[in-house]
C-alpha cells in the first residue's frame, strides 16, 4: 500500500494557563513557521488575540449590567442579544479572517478560529504545496 503525505502540516498553539484559566494562547514561535512568517508578525497576531480575550473576560460595569439584565428577565434577554463575550468571539473570527487574507494565506499559512476548537487550542494549517513568500 502506497503511503501518501498530507499536503498540510498542522501546528497547535496551546492555551497558556500561567495566569489562571482565562483564554490566553502561548506566544512561543513555532519552528514550522520559519521562513514563512516572521516572528514579530506572528507574535503581534497572538498578542492581539490574547488582548481581545482579556478584554472580553474583564469585569466591569458592562458585564455587571448585562448579567443583571439577564437575571431580571430570566435569561430570556440572552435569546435576543449577544453578550459582550459573544461579540468578542465574532471580533476574533473577523480579525483572523483579515489576518489570513492580508498576511498568512499568501505565505501558505492559515490560522483557524480557536472557537472552532472549543477555545482549547489555536490551530495553524501550513500548506506544504505552496512555496513560502517573503
N, CA, C and O atoms as CSV, one atom per row, in Angstrom:
chain,resi,resn,atom,element,x,y,z
A,1,UNK,N,N,0.841,-1.170,0.000
A,1,UNK,CA,C,0.000,0.000,0.000
A,1,UNK,C,C,0.893,1.243,0.000
A,1,UNK,O,O,1.822,1.349,0.801
A,2,UNK,N,N,0.610,2.162,-0.888
A,2,UNK,CA,C,1.405,3.372,-1.060
A,2,UNK,C,C,0.961,4.419,-0.042
A,2,UNK,O,O,-0.211,4.791,0.010
A,3,UNK,N,N,1.905,4.886,0.760
A,3,UNK,CA,C,1.597,5.912,1.734
A,3,UNK,C,C,1.769,7.279,1.101
A,3,UNK,O,O,2.807,7.567,0.505
A,4,UNK,N,N,0.746,8.130,1.231
A,4,UNK,CA,C,0.815,9.472,0.676
A,4,UNK,C,C,0.981,10.469,1.805
A,4,UNK,O,O,0.423,10.296,2.889
A,5,UNK,N,N,1.746,11.508,1.547
A,5,UNK,CA,C,1.935,12.573,2.527
A,5,UNK,C,C,0.774,13.552,2.435
A,5,UNK,O,O,0.251,13.828,1.356
A,6,UNK,N,N,0.399,14.053,3.556
A,6,UNK,CA,C,-0.630,15.084,3.592
A,6,UNK,C,C,-0.031,16.387,3.064
A,6,UNK,O,O,1.108,16.718,3.392
A,7,UNK,N,N,-0.781,17.128,2.254
A,7,UNK,CA,C,-0.253,18.395,1.736
A,7,UNK,C,C,-0.257,19.502,2.790
A,7,UNK,O,O,0.151,20.629,2.508
A,8,UNK,N,N,-0.713,19.190,3.993
A,8,UNK,CA,C,-0.792,20.197,5.048
A,8,UNK,C,C,-0.119,19.698,6.329
A,8,UNK,O,O,-0.180,18.518,6.675
A,9,UNK,N,N,0.510,20.623,7.002
A,9,UNK,CA,C,1.056,20.370,8.328
A,9,UNK,C,C,0.226,21.179,9.300
A,9,UNK,O,O,-0.092,22.338,9.031
A,10,UNK,N,N,-0.124,20.591,10.412
A,10,UNK,CA,C,-0.906,21.304,11.414
A,10,UNK,C,C,-0.042,21.544,12.639
A,10,UNK,O,O,0.645,20.646,13.126
A,11,UNK,N,N,-0.094,22.769,13.121
A,11,UNK,CA,C,0.609,23.161,14.333
A,11,UNK,C,C,-0.456,23.622,15.313
A,11,UNK,O,O,-1.364,24.368,14.947
A,12,UNK,N,N,-0.345,23.180,16.552
A,12,UNK,CA,C,-1.333,23.537,17.566
A,12,UNK,C,C,-0.676,24.394,18.642
A,12,UNK,O,O,0.282,23.970,19.289
A,13,UNK,N,N,-1.199,25.594,18.823
A,13,UNK,CA,C,-0.719,26.500,19.854
A,13,UNK,C,C,-1.610,26.292,21.071
A,13,UNK,O,O,-2.818,26.526,21.021
A,14,UNK,N,N,-1.004,25.853,22.151
A,14,UNK,CA,C,-1.746,25.520,23.359
A,14,UNK,C,C,-2.126,26.776,24.137
A,14,UNK,O,O,-1.543,27.844,23.955
A,15,UNK,N,N,-3.113,26.617,25.001
A,15,UNK,CA,C,-3.500,27.677,25.914
A,15,UNK,C,C,-2.390,27.877,26.935
A,15,UNK,O,O,-1.680,26.939,27.299
A,16,UNK,N,N,-2.258,29.098,27.381
A,16,UNK,CA,C,-1.286,29.456,28.415
A,16,UNK,C,C,-2.048,29.624,29.726
A,16,UNK,O,O,-2.808,30.578,29.896
A,17,UNK,N,N,-1.838,28.688,30.652
A,17,UNK,CA,C,-2.543,28.723,31.930
A,17,UNK,C,C,-1.693,29.335,33.047
A,17,UNK,O,O,-2.016,29.173,34.223
A,18,UNK,N,N,-0.613,30.035,32.694
A,18,UNK,CA,C,0.268,30.610,33.709
A,18,UNK,C,C,-0.426,31.701,34.538
A,18,UNK,O,O,-0.025,31.959,35.672
A,19,UNK,N,N,-1.454,32.337,33.985
A,19,UNK,CA,C,-2.195,33.377,34.710
A,19,UNK,C,C,-3.567,32.892,35.159
A,19,UNK,O,O,-4.420,33.708,35.507
A,20,UNK,N,N,-3.793,31.594,35.160
A,20,UNK,CA,C,-5.092,31.048,35.545
A,20,UNK,C,C,-5.846,30.528,34.333
A,20,UNK,O,O,-5.237,30.123,33.343
A,21,UNK,N,N,-7.165,30.538,34.410
A,21,UNK,CA,C,-7.973,29.926,33.357
A,21,UNK,C,C,-8.480,30.852,32.247
A,21,UNK,O,O,-9.123,30.361,31.320
A,22,UNK,N,N,-8.225,32.165,32.292
A,22,UNK,CA,C,-8.680,32.991,31.157
A,22,UNK,C,C,-8.081,32.508,29.835
A,22,UNK,O,O,-6.991,31.936,29.806
A,23,UNK,N,N,-8.807,32.745,28.750
A,23,UNK,CA,C,-8.325,32.337,27.430
A,23,UNK,C,C,-7.115,33.183,27.063
A,23,UNK,O,O,-7.202,34.404,26.927
A,24,UNK,N,N,-6.003,32.513,26.909
A,24,UNK,CA,C,-4.749,33.156,26.534
A,24,UNK,C,C,-3.899,32.090,25.863
A,24,UNK,O,O,-3.747,30.990,26.395
A,25,UNK,N,N,-3.343,32.407,24.698
A,25,UNK,CA,C,-2.549,31.432,23.958
A,25,UNK,C,C,-1.061,31.716,24.110
A,25,UNK,O,O,-0.641,32.865,24.246
A,26,UNK,N,N,-0.282,30.657,24.084
A,26,UNK,CA,C,1.162,30.778,24.204
A,26,UNK,C,C,1.710,31.569,23.023
A,26,UNK,O,O,1.234,31.425,21.897
A,27,UNK,N,N,2.706,32.402,23.283
A,27,UNK,CA,C,3.290,33.217,22.221
A,27,UNK,C,C,4.563,32.591,21.652
A,27,UNK,O,O,5.244,33.204,20.831
A,28,UNK,N,N,4.878,31.393,22.081
A,28,UNK,CA,C,6.064,30.687,21.582
A,28,UNK,C,C,5.972,30.559,20.057
A,28,UNK,O,O,4.950,30.132,19.518
A,29,UNK,N,N,7.038,30.930,19.387
A,29,UNK,CA,C,7.086,30.899,17.923
A,29,UNK,C,C,7.303,29.465,17.446
A,29,UNK,O,O,8.313,28.851,17.791
A,30,UNK,N,N,6.372,28.920,16.655
A,30,UNK,CA,C,6.535,27.552,16.153
A,30,UNK,C,C,7.629,27.479,15.082
A,30,UNK,O,O,7.622,28.284,14.150
A,31,UNK,N,N,8.555,26.546,15.191
A,31,UNK,CA,C,9.633,26.440,14.196
A,31,UNK,C,C,9.116,26.125,12.790
A,31,UNK,O,O,9.806,26.386,11.804
A,32,UNK,N,N,7.919,25.572,12.694
A,32,UNK,CA,C,7.335,25.248,11.387
A,32,UNK,C,C,7.033,26.499,10.564
A,32,UNK,O,O,6.886,26.418,9.345
A,33,UNK,N,N,6.940,27.651,11.220
A,33,UNK,CA,C,6.660,28.907,10.509
A,33,UNK,C,C,7.919,29.595,10.003
A,33,UNK,O,O,7.847,30.591,9.284
A,34,UNK,N,N,9.066,29.058,10.381
A,34,UNK,CA,C,10.348,29.647,9.969
A,34,UNK,C,C,10.416,29.749,8.452
A,34,UNK,O,O,10.181,28.765,7.750
A,35,UNK,N,N,10.736,30.928,7.949
A,35,UNK,CA,C,10.836,31.160,6.513
A,35,UNK,C,C,9.508,31.498,5.848
A,35,UNK,O,O,9.473,31.803,4.656
A,36,UNK,N,N,8.425,31.448,6.599
A,36,UNK,CA,C,7.109,31.777,6.055
A,36,UNK,C,C,6.560,33.065,6.664
A,36,UNK,O,O,6.133,33.977,5.957
A,37,UNK,N,N,6.583,33.111,7.986
A,37,UNK,CA,C,6.052,34.262,8.709
A,37,UNK,C,C,7.106,34.686,9.721
A,37,UNK,O,O,7.620,33.860,10.475
A,38,UNK,N,N,7.427,35.976,9.736
A,38,UNK,CA,C,8.450,36.417,10.686
A,38,UNK,C,C,7.893,36.410,12.109
A,38,UNK,O,O,6.686,36.513,12.331
A,39,UNK,N,N,8.793,36.287,13.039
A,39,UNK,CA,C,8.459,36.157,14.461
A,39,UNK,C,C,7.625,37.343,14.969
A,39,UNK,O,O,6.659,37.142,15.706
A,40,UNK,N,N,7.981,38.554,14.591
A,40,UNK,CA,C,7.281,39.749,15.077
A,40,UNK,C,C,5.820,39.769,14.611
A,40,UNK,O,O,4.929,40.108,15.390
A,41,UNK,N,N,5.574,39.412,13.358
A,41,UNK,CA,C,4.208,39.383,12.825
A,41,UNK,C,C,3.377,38.347,13.565
A,41,UNK,O,O,2.243,38.614,13.960
A,42,UNK,N,N,3.947,37.169,13.747
A,42,UNK,CA,C,3.252,36.096,14.460
A,42,UNK,C,C,2.925,36.525,15.891
A,42,UNK,O,O,1.788,36.372,16.337
A,43,UNK,N,N,3.905,37.055,16.606
A,43,UNK,CA,C,3.695,37.455,17.996
A,43,UNK,C,C,2.671,38.580,18.104
A,43,UNK,O,O,1.880,38.606,19.047
A,44,UNK,N,N,2.679,39.514,17.146
A,44,UNK,CA,C,1.694,40.600,17.136
A,44,UNK,C,C,0.279,40.022,16.985
A,44,UNK,O,O,-0.649,40.472,17.656
A,45,UNK,N,N,0.120,39.041,16.117
A,45,UNK,CA,C,-1.188,38.421,15.917
A,45,UNK,C,C,-1.657,37.723,17.193
A,45,UNK,O,O,-2.796,37.914,17.621
A,46,UNK,N,N,-0.798,36.928,17.794
A,46,UNK,CA,C,-1.169,36.190,19.008
A,46,UNK,C,C,-1.454,37.161,20.159
A,46,UNK,O,O,-2.420,36.975,20.899
A,47,UNK,N,N,-0.629,38.183,20.311
A,47,UNK,CA,C,-0.848,39.159,21.381
A,47,UNK,C,C,-2.165,39.908,21.199
A,47,UNK,O,O,-2.848,40.202,22.180
A,48,UNK,N,N,-2.526,40.219,19.963
A,48,UNK,CA,C,-3.805,40.894,19.701
A,48,UNK,C,C,-4.971,39.989,20.086
A,48,UNK,O,O,-5.933,40.441,20.706
A,49,UNK,N,N,-4.886,38.719,19.722
A,49,UNK,CA,C,-5.935,37.758,20.097
A,49,UNK,C,C,-6.029,37.666,21.622
A,49,UNK,O,O,-7.124,37.693,22.183
A,50,UNK,N,N,-4.888,37.558,22.279
A,50,UNK,CA,C,-4.877,37.471,23.744
A,50,UNK,C,C,-5.478,38.722,24.388
A,50,UNK,O,O,-6.198,38.626,25.382
A,51,UNK,N,N,-5.184,39.887,23.825
A,51,UNK,CA,C,-5.747,41.141,24.345
A,51,UNK,C,C,-7.265,41.176,24.170
A,51,UNK,O,O,-7.980,41.646,25.056
A,52,UNK,N,N,-7.757,40.684,23.039
A,52,UNK,CA,C,-9.205,40.653,22.805
A,52,UNK,C,C,-9.902,39.783,23.851
A,52,UNK,O,O,-10.938,40.165,24.394
A,53,UNK,N,N,-9.330,38.622,24.125
A,53,UNK,CA,C,-9.934,37.737,25.120
A,53,UNK,C,C,-9.807,38.318,26.526
A,53,UNK,O,O,-10.728,38.171,27.329
A,54,UNK,N,N,-8.701,38.966,26.841
A,54,UNK,CA,C,-8.538,39.596,28.157
A,54,UNK,C,C,-9.604,40.668,28.363
A,54,UNK,O,O,-10.174,40.783,29.448
A,55,UNK,N,N,-9.872,41.453,27.317
A,55,UNK,CA,C,-10.908,42.480,27.394
A,55,UNK,C,C,-12.287,41.852,27.586
A,55,UNK,O,O,-13.094,42.349,28.371
A,56,UNK,N,N,-12.551,40.773,26.876
A,56,UNK,CA,C,-13.857,40.116,26.964
A,56,UNK,C,C,-14.099,39.522,28.348
A,56,UNK,O,O,-15.238,39.463,28.811
A,57,UNK,N,N,-13.032,39.084,29.005
A,57,UNK,CA,C,-13.174,38.423,30.300
A,57,UNK,C,C,-13.002,39.369,31.481
A,57,UNK,O,O,-13.100,38.954,32.635
A,58,UNK,N,N,-12.747,40.644,31.189
A,58,UNK,CA,C,-12.590,41.601,32.283
A,58,UNK,C,C,-13.960,41.932,32.877
A,58,UNK,O,O,-14.976,41.946,32.183
A,59,UNK,N,N,-13.951,42.190,34.160
A,59,UNK,CA,C,-15.189,42.554,34.848
A,59,UNK,C,C,-15.307,44.062,34.877
A,59,UNK,O,O,-14.336,44.778,35.123
A,60,UNK,N,N,-16.503,44.523,34.624
A,60,UNK,CA,C,-16.743,45.960,34.637
A,60,UNK,C,C,-18.232,46.232,34.674
A,60,UNK,O,O,-19.045,45.319,34.817
A,61,UNK,N,N,-18.570,47.492,34.542
A,61,UNK,CA,C,-19.982,47.863,34.616
A,61,UNK,C,C,-20.789,47.236,33.477
A,61,UNK,O,O,-21.958,46.891,33.649
A,62,UNK,N,N,-20.160,47.096,32.333
A,62,UNK,CA,C,-20.863,46.493,31.191
A,62,UNK,C,C,-21.269,45.053,31.505
A,62,UNK,O,O,-22.413,44.658,31.281
A,63,UNK,N,N,-20.329,44.284,32.020
A,63,UNK,CA,C,-20.599,42.885,32.358
A,63,UNK,C,C,-21.626,42.794,33.481
A,63,UNK,O,O,-22.524,41.953,33.451
A,64,UNK,N,N,-21.481,43.669,34.469
A,64,UNK,CA,C,-22.405,43.685,35.593
A,64,UNK,C,C,-23.836,43.969,35.116
A,64,UNK,O,O,-24.765,43.244,35.472
A,65,UNK,N,N,-24.007,45.012,34.320
A,65,UNK,CA,C,-25.341,45.375,33.817
A,65,UNK,C,C,-25.924,44.279,32.932
A,65,UNK,O,O,-27.109,43.957,33.016
A,66,UNK,N,N,-25.075,43.716,32.088
A,66,UNK,CA,C,-25.506,42.632,31.200
A,66,UNK,C,C,-26.004,41.441,32.016
A,66,UNK,O,O,-27.037,40.855,31.693
A,67,UNK,N,N,-25.281,41.086,33.061
A,67,UNK,CA,C,-25.653,39.952,33.912
A,67,UNK,C,C,-26.930,40.238,34.697
A,67,UNK,O,O,-27.797,39.371,34.809
A,68,UNK,N,N,-27.052,41.449,35.239
A,68,UNK,CA,C,-28.261,41.817,35.985
A,68,UNK,C,C,-29.490,41.802,35.076
A,68,UNK,O,O,-30.546,41.296,35.456
A,69,UNK,N,N,-29.346,42.357,33.882
A,69,UNK,CA,C,-30.460,42.381,32.938
A,69,UNK,C,C,-30.876,40.954,32.560
A,69,UNK,O,O,-32.066,40.649,32.479
A,70,UNK,N,N,-29.902,40.100,32.334
A,70,UNK,CA,C,-30.210,38.701,32.000
A,70,UNK,C,C,-30.941,38.036,33.158
A,70,UNK,O,O,-31.917,37.317,32.947
A,71,UNK,N,N,-30.476,38.270,34.370
A,71,UNK,CA,C,-31.105,37.667,35.547
A,71,UNK,C,C,-32.534,38.177,35.732
A,71,UNK,O,O,-33.446,37.398,36.007
A,72,UNK,N,N,-32.719,39.479,35.579
A,72,UNK,CA,C,-34.048,40.075,35.750
A,72,UNK,C,C,-35.058,39.569,34.723
A,72,UNK,O,O,-36.255,39.518,35.006
A,73,UNK,N,N,-34.598,39.202,33.563
A,73,UNK,CA,C,-35.505,38.725,32.513
A,73,UNK,C,C,-35.554,37.199,32.457
A,73,UNK,O,O,-36.082,36.621,31.507
A,74,UNK,N,N,-35.000,36.557,33.478
A,74,UNK,CA,C,-34.994,35.090,33.480
A,74,UNK,C,C,-34.127,34.528,32.368
A,74,UNK,O,O,-34.376,33.433,31.863
A,75,UNK,N,N,-33.112,35.285,31.993
A,75,UNK,CA,C,-32.142,34.924,30.946
A,75,UNK,C,C,-32.768,34.839,29.544
A,75,UNK,O,O,-32.113,34.405,28.595
A,76,UNK,N,N,-34.018,35.248,29.422
A,76,UNK,CA,C,-34.667,35.281,28.106
A,76,UNK,C,C,-34.030,36.357,27.231
A,76,UNK,O,O,-33.983,36.217,26.009
A,77,UNK,N,N,-33.544,37.421,27.847
A,77,UNK,CA,C,-32.905,38.502,27.095
A,77,UNK,C,C,-31.717,37.981,26.288
A,77,UNK,O,O,-31.415,38.514,25.220
A,78,UNK,N,N,-31.042,36.948,26.788
A,78,UNK,CA,C,-29.875,36.417,26.077
A,78,UNK,C,C,-30.252,35.722,24.769
A,78,UNK,O,O,-29.396,35.473,23.921
A,79,UNK,N,N,-31.542,35.412,24.614
A,79,UNK,CA,C,-32.003,34.862,23.344
A,79,UNK,C,C,-32.114,35.944,22.277
A,79,UNK,O,O,-32.084,35.652,21.082
A,80,UNK,N,N,-32.241,37.189,22.714
A,80,UNK,CA,C,-32.458,38.311,21.797
A,80,UNK,C,C,-31.215,39.143,21.537
A,80,UNK,O,O,-31.192,39.954,20.612
A,81,UNK,N,N,-30.182,38.948,22.344
A,81,UNK,CA,C,-28.998,39.790,22.192
A,81,UNK,C,C,-27.734,38.964,22.404
A,81,UNK,O,O,-27.741,37.938,23.084
A,82,UNK,N,N,-26.662,39.439,21.806
A,82,UNK,CA,C,-25.363,38.806,22.015
A,82,UNK,C,C,-24.708,39.423,23.235
A,82,UNK,O,O,-24.782,40.634,23.445
A,83,UNK,N,N,-24.074,38.593,24.032
A,83,UNK,CA,C,-23.308,39.107,25.164
A,83,UNK,C,C,-22.024,39.736,24.642
A,83,UNK,O,O,-21.649,39.546,23.485
A,84,UNK,N,N,-21.359,40.484,25.509
A,84,UNK,CA,C,-20.096,41.104,25.124
A,84,UNK,C,C,-19.076,40.028,24.746
A,84,UNK,O,O,-18.281,40.219,23.826
A,85,UNK,N,N,-19.101,38.909,25.452
A,85,UNK,CA,C,-18.177,37.817,25.154
A,85,UNK,C,C,-18.454,37.243,23.756
A,85,UNK,O,O,-17.522,36.970,23.000
A,86,UNK,N,N,-19.723,37.063,23.422
A,86,UNK,CA,C,-20.077,36.561,22.089
A,86,UNK,C,C,-19.665,37.549,20.997
A,86,UNK,O,O,-19.227,37.145,19.920
A,87,UNK,N,N,-19.808,38.829,21.278
A,87,UNK,CA,C,-19.360,39.845,20.320
A,87,UNK,C,C,-17.849,39.784,20.130
A,87,UNK,O,O,-17.343,39.963,19.022
A,88,UNK,N,N,-17.140,39.530,21.219
A,88,UNK,CA,C,-15.686,39.403,21.133
A,88,UNK,C,C,-15.294,38.182,20.312
A,88,UNK,O,O,-14.348,38.254,19.528
A,89,UNK,N,N,-15.991,37.073,20.471
A,89,UNK,CA,C,-15.711,35.884,19.659
A,89,UNK,C,C,-15.858,36.200,18.167
A,89,UNK,O,O,-15.071,35.731,17.345
A,90,UNK,N,N,-16.868,36.996,17.830
A,90,UNK,CA,C,-17.050,37.410,16.434
A,90,UNK,C,C,-15.911,38.307,15.975
A,90,UNK,O,O,-15.429,38.180,14.850
A,91,UNK,N,N,-15.472,39.230,16.864
A,91,UNK,CA,C,-14.348,40.113,16.528
A,91,UNK,C,C,-13.076,39.311,16.294
A,91,UNK,O,O,-12.313,39.615,15.377
A,92,UNK,N,N,-12.842,38.296,17.107
A,92,UNK,CA,C,-11.659,37.446,16.934
A,92,UNK,C,C,-11.734,36.730,15.596
A,92,UNK,O,O,-10.741,36.662,14.871
A,93,UNK,N,N,-12.918,36.189,15.257
A,93,UNK,CA,C,-13.088,35.492,13.982
A,93,UNK,C,C,-12.821,36.435,12.811
A,93,UNK,O,O,-12.126,36.062,11.866
A,94,UNK,N,N,-13.367,37.655,12.863
A,94,UNK,CA,C,-13.168,38.640,11.793
A,94,UNK,C,C,-11.704,39.038,11.707
A,94,UNK,O,O,-11.156,39.165,10.612
A,95,UNK,N,N,-11.065,39.237,12.858
A,95,UNK,CA,C,-9.640,39.590,12.886
A,95,UNK,C,C,-8.798,38.495,12.239
A,95,UNK,O,O,-7.906,38.786,11.442
A,96,UNK,N,N,-9.078,37.236,12.579
A,96,UNK,CA,C,-8.313,36.134,11.995
A,96,UNK,C,C,-8.545,36.018,10.495
A,96,UNK,O,O,-7.611,35.739,9.743
A,97,UNK,N,N,-9.778,36.229,10.053
A,97,UNK,CA,C,-10.062,36.206,8.614
A,97,UNK,C,C,-9.266,37.297,7.905
A,97,UNK,O,O,-8.702,37.068,6.835
A,98,UNK,N,N,-9.225,38.485,8.508
A,98,UNK,CA,C,-8.480,39.607,7.926
A,98,UNK,C,C,-6.975,39.297,7.891
A,98,UNK,O,O,-6.314,39.540,6.881
A,99,UNK,N,N,-6.445,38.766,8.983
A,99,UNK,CA,C,-5.027,38.419,9.035
A,99,UNK,C,C,-4.684,37.335,8.018
A,99,UNK,O,O,-3.642,37.397,7.365
A,100,UNK,N,N,-5.561,36.345,7.887
A,100,UNK,CA,C,-5.333,35.293,6.895
A,100,UNK,C,C,-5.296,35.876,5.487
A,100,UNK,O,O,-4.431,35.515,4.688
A,101,UNK,N,N,-6.225,36.770,5.180
A,101,UNK,CA,C,-6.298,37.354,3.835
A,101,UNK,C,C,-5.107,38.259,3.533
A,101,UNK,O,O,-4.551,38.212,2.436
A,102,UNK,N,N,-4.715,39.084,4.509
A,102,UNK,CA,C,-3.681,40.075,4.234
A,102,UNK,C,C,-2.260,39.563,4.435
A,102,UNK,O,O,-1.337,40.047,3.779
A,103,UNK,N,N,-2.065,38.595,5.329
A,103,UNK,CA,C,-0.704,38.173,5.653
A,103,UNK,C,C,-0.472,36.684,5.410
A,103,UNK,O,O,0.400,36.305,4.628
A,104,UNK,N,N,-1.238,35.863,6.068
A,104,UNK,CA,C,-0.891,34.449,6.202
A,104,UNK,C,C,-1.157,33.586,4.967
A,104,UNK,O,O,-0.300,32.783,4.598
A,105,UNK,N,N,-2.298,33.723,4.328
A,105,UNK,CA,C,-2.636,32.820,3.216
A,105,UNK,C,C,-1.673,32.956,2.045
A,105,UNK,O,O,-1.388,31.968,1.368
A,106,UNK,N,N,-1.172,34.145,1.795
A,106,UNK,CA,C,-0.227,34.326,0.694
A,106,UNK,C,C,1.099,33.619,0.986
A,106,UNK,O,O,1.911,33.423,0.082
A,107,UNK,N,N,1.314,33.243,2.231
A,107,UNK,CA,C,2.542,32.554,2.640
A,107,UNK,C,C,2.306,31.071,2.903
A,107,UNK,O,O,3.169,30.382,3.446
A,108,UNK,N,N,1.127,30.589,2.511
A,108,UNK,CA,C,0.823,29.169,2.667
A,108,UNK,C,C,0.456,28.775,4.083
A,108,UNK,O,O,0.603,27.614,4.468
A,109,UNK,N,N,-0.024,29.740,4.864
A,109,UNK,CA,C,-0.366,29.510,6.266
A,109,UNK,C,C,-1.791,29.998,6.496
A,109,UNK,O,O,-2.213,31.000,5.920
A,110,UNK,N,N,-2.526,29.283,7.342
A,110,UNK,CA,C,-3.873,29.726,7.686
A,110,UNK,C,C,-4.121,29.486,9.173
A,110,UNK,O,O,-3.889,28.390,9.683
A,111,UNK,N,N,-4.595,30.524,9.859
A,111,UNK,CA,C,-4.946,30.419,11.269
A,111,UNK,C,C,-6.415,30.032,11.371
A,111,UNK,O,O,-7.266,30.623,10.706
A,112,UNK,N,N,-6.707,29.049,12.198
A,112,UNK,CA,C,-8.077,28.565,12.380
A,112,UNK,C,C,-8.643,29.199,13.651
A,112,UNK,O,O,-7.975,29.233,14.684
A,113,UNK,N,N,-9.855,29.691,13.571
A,113,UNK,CA,C,-10.529,30.327,14.702
A,113,UNK,C,C,-10.536,29.369,15.900
A,113,UNK,O,O,-11.025,28.245,15.787
A,114,UNK,N,N,-9.998,29.805,17.047
A,114,UNK,CA,C,-9.961,28.913,18.207
A,114,UNK,C,C,-11.348,28.531,18.721
A,114,UNK,O,O,-11.481,27.520,19.411
A,115,UNK,N,N,-12.377,29.303,18.407
A,115,UNK,CA,C,-13.737,28.949,18.816
A,115,UNK,C,C,-14.184,27.646,18.154
A,115,UNK,O,O,-15.017,26.925,18.704
A,116,UNK,N,N,-13.631,27.340,16.972
A,116,UNK,CA,C,-13.962,26.089,16.290
A,116,UNK,C,C,-13.372,24.879,17.005
A,116,UNK,O,O,-13.789,23.746,16.763
A,117,UNK,N,N,-12.405,25.117,17.880
A,117,UNK,CA,C,-11.745,24.043,18.639
A,117,UNK,C,C,-12.049,24.184,20.131
A,117,UNK,O,O,-11.279,23.720,20.973
A,118,UNK,N,N,-13.159,24.818,20.449
A,118,UNK,CA,C,-13.584,24.945,21.831
A,118,UNK,C,C,-12.691,25.830,22.678
A,118,UNK,O,O,-12.651,25.672,23.898
A,119,UNK,N,N,-11.973,26.759,22.061
A,119,UNK,CA,C,-11.041,27.672,22.730
A,119,UNK,C,C,-9.932,26.926,23.472
A,119,UNK,O,O,-9.310,27.476,24.380
A,120,UNK,N,N,-9.688,25.681,23.087
A,120,UNK,CA,C,-8.630,24.888,23.721
A,120,UNK,C,C,-7.279,25.142,23.080
A,120,UNK,O,O,-6.253,25.162,23.761
A,121,UNK,N,N,-7.281,25.339,21.754
A,121,UNK,CA,C,-6.040,25.496,21.000
A,121,UNK,C,C,-6.265,26.489,19.865
A,121,UNK,O,O,-7.398,26.763,19.469
A,122,UNK,N,N,-5.171,27.015,19.360
A,122,UNK,CA,C,-5.187,27.806,18.131
A,122,UNK,C,C,-4.482,26.950,17.094
A,122,UNK,O,O,-3.291,26.665,17.220
A,123,UNK,N,N,-5.207,26.547,16.086
A,123,UNK,CA,C,-4.652,25.669,15.047
A,123,UNK,C,C,-4.094,26.503,13.902
A,123,UNK,O,O,-4.712,27.466,13.448
A,124,UNK,N,N,-2.906,26.107,13.447
A,124,UNK,CA,C,-2.269,26.741,12.294
A,124,UNK,C,C,-2.089,25.677,11.239
A,124,UNK,O,O,-1.446,24.656,11.482
A,125,UNK,N,N,-2.651,25.908,10.073
A,125,UNK,CA,C,-2.575,24.970,8.953
A,125,UNK,C,C,-1.527,25.496,7.971
A,125,UNK,O,O,-1.668,26.592,7.428
A,126,UNK,N,N,-0.476,24.705,7.749
A,126,UNK,CA,C,0.605,25.108,6.851
A,126,UNK,C,C,0.568,24.217,5.621
A,126,UNK,O,O,0.666,22.995,5.725
A,127,UNK,N,N,0.429,24.831,4.468
A,127,UNK,CA,C,0.381,24.092,3.215
A,127,UNK,C,C,1.798,23.806,2.743
A,127,UNK,O,O,2.600,24.726,2.578
A,128,UNK,N,N,2.108,22.537,2.525
A,128,UNK,CA,C,3.456,22.190,2.047
A,128,UNK,C,C,3.528,22.263,0.516
A,128,UNK,O,O,4.603,22.129,-0.069
A,129,UNK,N,N,2.378,22.474,-0.118
A,129,UNK,CA,C,2.355,22.568,-1.584
A,129,UNK,C,C,2.854,23.933,-2.042
A,129,UNK,O,O,3.458,24.063,-3.107
A,130,UNK,N,N,2.592,24.954,-1.218
A,130,UNK,CA,C,2.985,26.313,-1.597
A,130,UNK,C,C,4.422,26.570,-1.183
A,130,UNK,O,O,4.893,26.066,-0.163
A,131,UNK,N,N,5.097,27.350,-1.978
A,131,UNK,CA,C,6.422,27.787,-1.560
A,131,UNK,C,C,6.270,29.084,-0.800
A,131,UNK,O,O,5.509,29.957,-1.218
A,132,UNK,N,N,6.967,29.230,0.292
A,132,UNK,CA,C,6.804,30.440,1.090
A,132,UNK,C,C,7.254,31.683,0.353
A,132,UNK,O,O,8.225,31.663,-0.403
A,133,UNK,N,N,6.527,32.772,0.587
A,133,UNK,CA,C,6.889,34.068,0.012
A,133,UNK,C,C,7.331,34.966,1.154
A,133,UNK,O,O,6.724,34.968,2.225
A,134,UNK,N,N,8.371,35.714,0.924
A,134,UNK,CA,C,8.868,36.606,1.979
A,134,UNK,C,C,8.505,38.017,1.701
A,134,UNK,O,O,8.841,38.907,2.482
